[in-house]
Amino acid sequence: MEHSWVPPTLGLDDVDPVCEGFNLVPQKAQEKKIQGVLSNSLGFSGINTSLVLRAVE
């Protein structure tokens, strides 16, 4: 969010036609103003955490 860019989706070579119209950020990063992000962390034994961050202006 700080640098206003979205990282690429690694390994995205063949896009399913069902996903037509979605910006999946293939191959290289894109510059974009980001309002919020979601980070999921999954661990052993069902230990899961989600972190939601929103930009404050």
C-alpha positions in Angstrom: 0.0 0.0 0.0 2.8 2.3 0.8 4.4 2.2 -2.7 1.1 1.9 -4.6 1.9 -1.3 -6.6 0.4 -4.7 -6.9 2.8 -7.7 -7.2 2.3 -10.1 -10.1 0.6 -13.5 -9.9 3.5 -15.9 -10.2 3.0 -18.9 -12.5 0.0 -17.5 -14.2 0.5 -18.6 -17.8 -2.9 -19.9 -19.0 -5.9 -18.0 -17.9 -9.2 -19.9 -17.8 -11.9 -18.2 -20.0 -14.2 -18.1 -17.0 -11.9 -15.5 -15.5 -12.2 -13.2 -18.5 -12.5 -9.6 -17.4 -10.7 -10.0 -14.1 -7.3 -8.2 -13.7 -5.2 -11.1 -12.4 -1.9 -9.1 -12.7 0.0 -11.5 -14.9 3.8 -11.4 -15.4 4.7 -8.1 -13.9 3.7 -5.7 -11.1 1.1 -2.9 -11.8 0.9 0.5 -10.3 -2.4 1.1 -8.5 -3.7 3.1 -5.5 -4.6 0.5 -2.9 -7.3 1.1 -0.3 -7.1 -2.1 1.6 -5.3 -5.5 1.8 -6.0 -9.0 3.2 -3.2 -11.3 4.4 -4.0 -14.9 5.3 -1.6 -17.1 7.3 -2.3 -20.8 7.5 -0.4 -23.1 9.9 -0.3 -26.7 11.2 -3.1 -27.9 13.5 -5.6 -25.5 12.2 -3.9 -22.3 13.4 -5.2 -19.7 10.9 -5.0 -15.9 11.1 -6.3 -13.2 8.8 -5.1 -9.6 8.9 -7.1 -6.8 7.2 -5.5 -3.4 6.7 -7.1 -0.2 5.4 -5.4 2.9 4.2 -5.9 6.0 6.5 -5.7 9.3 4.8 
